[in-house]
């Protein structure tokens, strides 16, 4: 694939050149019939996670998927169609939303979150902070982010999110012995799909594993009466066409203090997404990083004003692009329109709400575990050197604070465990900065080997402004 971005000369928005075979670049497209099918595949890929997150937080799934479509279109407009991406529900918000609203996650709670307005105010605040960061990146460049949040820090923060959410997943499968067994069966179903099915289906483990777990639960509970049966009365009453369940935000200082720091995590998520897409397409997308931040921030703010979850770029869609080698941004417009249409189908939302707690808990175990494991993957891929005390202590602090749910009271505000782990690891890493080498040592071959942002030795010295 060509490394140059020839579409850059054509104005703000990318235009698509028709191509029928081979690798399809962001500024190319398949015939519209094929593009629609690929767009539907992306909807399926993001479906499981985008719907699961609002259920765990007590949000209406119809509304969440509606705003994921709206957010994807906003993202497309802000980046000018240069960065292929779908915006789905961010799991980074779950722990802080539950803490801010006092909602009992999953189906142990009273259906929709009665304090959803408080959560929405915090989500908007996170979007505003995210937007401010985006504007700074657009004006000053992005390299300061690499210095402030090197891989050792971002990996720790990502791992903390998964560990902090572990009690939520365990709670959902602990309602009864039957729920526990169904949760474990669902985990096995997800693992089977991810490992043994053909490659295209392996990209949909949450969706297909959830369907398998649901059908097994239906057989043993509704058929053999071994557990609490699934209640379909709400599904029967729901209409096929109707408006999403919109909600209005309430701005609570304490909730804002809890939720707003998630913006830092969204920055790390979006940075990873843009760099992954750049690696797959062979195009340097760094110039669009600030615009990608801004698109995601605006999408989160808009969702917060209407009752949707905070949104982020999705790894599932990266997987689909890697398999199909189709990176056309046109397919994400199609995926967004399909998501919006699903938002106007109350029958769809009612079906989602019939998913039993045991199955939800099994899916949550896998997803939250994968989030924690992704932190380790960041360390491995960036060759973080844990023989260095600076890296080891930073990670040790973040993991224990996050897993132990250590909140910090600052006057009348409370910073959540994820916030403490995030800001604490950023500050601690900078405090533990290693002293610069003596000037005379720079003439030797060993001293010419610089430190990269991960805190490890690299083969080439980095520019002074990139050294931690």
TAQUI-V730469 format. One record per residue. N is the residue number from 1. BURIAL is b if it has 24 or more other C-alpha atoms within 12 Angstrom, else e. Layout:
# TAQUI-V730469
((N;BURIAL) (N;BURIAL))
This chain:
# TAQUI-V730469
((1;e) (2;e) (3;e) (4;e) (5;b) (6;e) (7;e) (8;e) (9;e) (10;e) (11;e) (12;e) (13;e) (14;b) (15;b) (16;b) (17;e) (18;e) (19;e) (20;e) (21;e) (22;e) (23;b) (24;b) (25;b) (26;b) (27;b) (28;b) (29;b) (30;b) (31;e) (32;e) (33;e) (34;e) (35;b) (36;b) (37;e) (38;b) (39;b) (40;b) (41;b) (42;b) (43;b) (44;b) (45;b) (46;b) (47;b) (48;b) (49;b) (50;b) (51;b) (52;b) (53;b) (54;b) (55;b) (56;b) (57;b) (58;b) (59;b) (60;b) (61;b) (62;b) (63;b) (64;b) (65;b) (66;b) (67;b) (68;b) (69;b) (70;b) (71;b) (72;b) (73;b) (74;b) (75;b) (76;b) (77;b) (78;b) (79;b) (80;b) (81;b) (82;b) (83;b) (84;b) (85;b) (86;b) (87;b) (88;b) (89;b) (90;b) (91;b) (92;b) (93;b) (94;b) (95;b) (96;b) (97;b) (98;b) (99;b) (100;b) (101;b) (102;e) (103;b) (104;b) (105;b) (106;b) (107;b) (108;b) (109;b) (110;e) (111;b) (112;b) (113;b) (114;b) (115;b) (116;b) (117;b) (118;b) (119;b) (120;b) (121;b) (122;b) (123;b) (124;b) (125;b) (126;b) (127;b) (128;b) (129;b) (130;b) (131;b) (132;b) (133;b) (134;b) (135;b) (136;e) (137;b) (138;e) (139;e) (140;e) (141;e) (142;b) (143;b) (144;e) (145;b) (146;b) (147;b) (148;b) (149;b) (150;b) (151;b) (152;b) (153;b) (154;b) (155;b) (156;b) (157;b) (158;b) (159;b) (160;b) (161;b) (162;b) (163;b) (164;b) (165;b) (166;b) (167;b) (168;b) (169;b) (170;b) (171;b) (172;b) (173;b) (174;b) (175;b) (176;e) (177;e) (178;b) (179;b) (180;b) (181;b) (182;b) (183;b) (184;b) (185;b) (186;b) (187;b) (188;b) (189;b) (190;b) (191;b) (192;b) (193;b) (194;e) (195;e) (196;e) (197;e) (198;e) (199;e) (200;b) (201;b) (202;b) (203;b) (204;b) (205;b) (206;b) (207;b) (208;b) (209;b) (210;b) (211;b) (212;b) (213;b) (214;b) (215;b) (216;b) (217;b) (218;b) (219;e) (220;e) (221;b) (222;e) (223;e) (224;e) (225;e) (226;e) (227;b) (228;b) (229;b) (230;b) (231;e) (232;e) (233;e) (234;e) (235;e) (236;e) (237;e) (238;e) (239;e) (240;e) (241;e) (242;e) (243;b) (244;b) (245;b) (246;b) (247;b) (248;b) (249;b) (250;b) (251;b) (252;b) (253;e) (254;b) (255;b) (256;b) (257;b) (258;b) (259;b) (260;b) (261;b) (262;b) (263;b) (264;b) (265;b) (266;b) (267;b) (268;b) (269;b) (270;b) (271;b) (272;b) (273;b) (274;b) (275;b) (276;b) (277;b) (278;b) (279;e) (280;b) (281;b) (282;e) (283;b) (284;e) (285;b) (286;b) (287;b) (288;b) (289;b) (290;b) (291;b) (292;b) (293;b) (294;b) (295;b) (296;b) (297;b) (298;b) (299;b) (300;b) (301;b) (302;b) (303;b) (304;b) (305;b) (306;b) (307;b) (308;b) (309;b) (310;b) (311;b) (312;b) (313;b) (314;b) (315;b) (316;b) (317;b) (318;b) (319;b) (320;b) (321;b) (322;b) (323;e) (324;b) (325;b) (326;b) (327;b) (328;b) (329;b) (330;b) (331;b) (332;b) (333;b) (334;b) (335;b) (336;b) (337;b) (338;b) (339;b) (340;b) (341;b) (342;b) (343;b) (344;b) (345;b) (346;b) (347;b) (348;b) (349;b) (350;b) (351;b) (352;b) (353;b) (354;b) (355;b) (356;b) (357;b) (358;b) (359;b) (360;b) (361;b) (362;b) (363;b) (364;b) (365;b) (366;b) (367;b) (368;b) (369;b) (370;b) (371;b) (372;b) (373;b) (374;b) (375;b) (376;b) (377;e) (378;b) (379;b) (380;e) (381;e) (382;b) (383;e) (384;b) (385;b) (386;e) (387;e) (388;e) (389;e) (390;b) (391;b) (392;b) (393;b) (394;b) (395;b) (396;b) (397;b) (398;b) (399;b) (400;b) (401;b) (402;b) (403;b) (404;e) (405;b) (406;b) (407;b) (408;e) (409;e) (410;e) (411;e) (412;e) (413;e) (414;b) (415;b) (416;b) (417;b) (418;b) (419;b) (420;b) (421;b) (422;b) (423;b) (424;b) (425;b) (426;b) (427;b) (428;b) (429;b) (430;b) (431;e) (432;e) (433;b) (434;e) (435;e) (436;e) (437;e) (438;e) (439;e) (440;e) (441;e) (442;e) (443;e) (444;e) (445;e) (446;e) (447;e) (448;e) (449;e) (450;b) (451;b) (452;b) (453;b) (454;b) (455;b) (456;b) (457;b) (458;e) (459;e) (460;e) (461;e) (462;e) (463;e) (464;e) (465;e) (466;e) (467;b) (468;b))
